Amino acid sequence: MTAQLDEKVEPIYQEVLRRNPGETEFHQAVREVLESLGPVLVKHPEFRERKIIERICEPERQIIFRVPWQDDKGEVQINRGFRVEFNSALGPYKGGLRFHPSVYLGIIKFLGFEQIFKNSLTGMPIGGGKGGSDFDPKGRSDDEIMRFCQSFMTELYRHLGEYTDVPAGDIGVGGREIGYLFGQYKRITNRYESGVLTGKGLDYGGSLVRTEATGYGATFFVKEMLRVRGESFEGKTCLVSGSGNVAIYTIEKIHQLGGKVVACSDSNGVIHDDKGIDLDLVKQLKEVERRRIQDYVEFRKHAHYLPGGNIWDIPCQVAMPSATQNEINGRDALSLVKNGCIAVGEGANMPTTPEGVRIFLDAGIAYGPGKAANAGGVATSALEMQQNASRDAWSFEYTEKRLAEIMKGIHDLCYEMADEYGMPGNYVIGANIAGFIKVAKAMVSHGLI
Ligand code: NDP
């Protein structure tokens, strides 16, 4: 159930399939952008002549490396590390690192590809990249995490630099991991280069609001989508999948804006709390004690834990997927729409399958795709880079205000671009076209490189 590709774009997609066999998530991400670009080539024949789309689909550089390390029992472990430096037309490569056993080249390429357009939408001078490893941090001790991070950085450092490539966190990589990675980078290079990583601790160059930024930003984006429809979060029942960094701060901001989040999850199951998720408890369990979300019901007896449950079957008005890719399929999307959902804002990257997206768009609900809705994280990373460059530290209030302005700017840009291309209210078209055009123009200016 995917849309037809424009005849000018179809051969480009076929070539992507041929050159990148088996990388299904990458194919999905490319196709979703290409579906929007037919009309852009009509308006901008120079993009076609210079083969801009073909060039954007081919990463500038892909690095794959061995990561050997020793576990607490003294046993040698081998993982695989990746960094895909996708596009530097707008600035140094920028994008997170993901540590999860499902990681392979196709996942990193889909994330890196999305990152190009997301970073473009922020209006900040950052290119697109992504990296990570098939390392599974779950159940590992602090020492094991540190040894892994040190080994990972021992190869990666030679590819990084504040003007070259600046990683951040993603699934499985939070403040602790960024700290170990930064420490090893500093040790190897003998340079205190704050701007080489973002998501750093507040005591050594991190930015206030970076931890909260993706979740807060996604919620600001949904707030704007609701506003143009004459709605608000006030009194709305909401679902937020996941219980990691993005989910936690999405829940926090929804509660601040008057909504009620009644469910969250992890990869094992779902917590349903009719009275509203107790966020202090979730933070204690996940951020401090690093426990599983099922332990929530030990402390809140009225709540339910649904092992293997499907969060999208719980009735809501606003859904914010904040866990992982393809977590909402066509069936889930139908269930959400049928139960009265009016807005979906993606905190996660590509959490909705193409069939699910089609169902949301056909139902006319407000649908904010990840590359626009979750851009607040990378935008605040760029603010962290600005503070590092000027050796400054901004207040929480000031940084959050900047984030809110950036998210409103991204919303308005997508909204207006969708209008301009005759698809009012379609944030997918708006985000893809607005993100693409800026990168494409810069690539034309730079010549054939
Ligand atoms: P975390 O590692 O902090 O949390 C991830 C959460 O999602 C956990 O609750 C995890 O559960 C759950 N999850 C992960 N994989 C799966 C899976 N295969 N099935 C079901 N649940 C899963 O990551 P983040 O919160 O940082 O990232 C969440 C999403 O947001 C990702 O898509 C990421 O790419 C995206 N994102 C993150 C940004 C950031 O700044 N951190 C920026 C922009 C986007 P469990 O513990 O059981 O694995």
Boltz pocket constraint, residues with backbone or C-beta under 6 A from the ligand:
constraints:
  - pocket:
      binder: B
      contacts: [[A, 169], [A, 170], [A, 171], [A, 172], [A, 173], [A, 174], [A, 210], [A, 214], [A, 241], [A, 242], [A, 243], [A, 244], [A, 245], [A, 246], [A, 247], [A, 265], [A, 266], [A, 267], [A, 268], [A, 322], [A, 323], [A, 324], [A, 325], [A, 347], [A, 348], [A, 349], [A, 374], [A, 375], [A, 377], [A, 378]]
      max_distance: 6.0
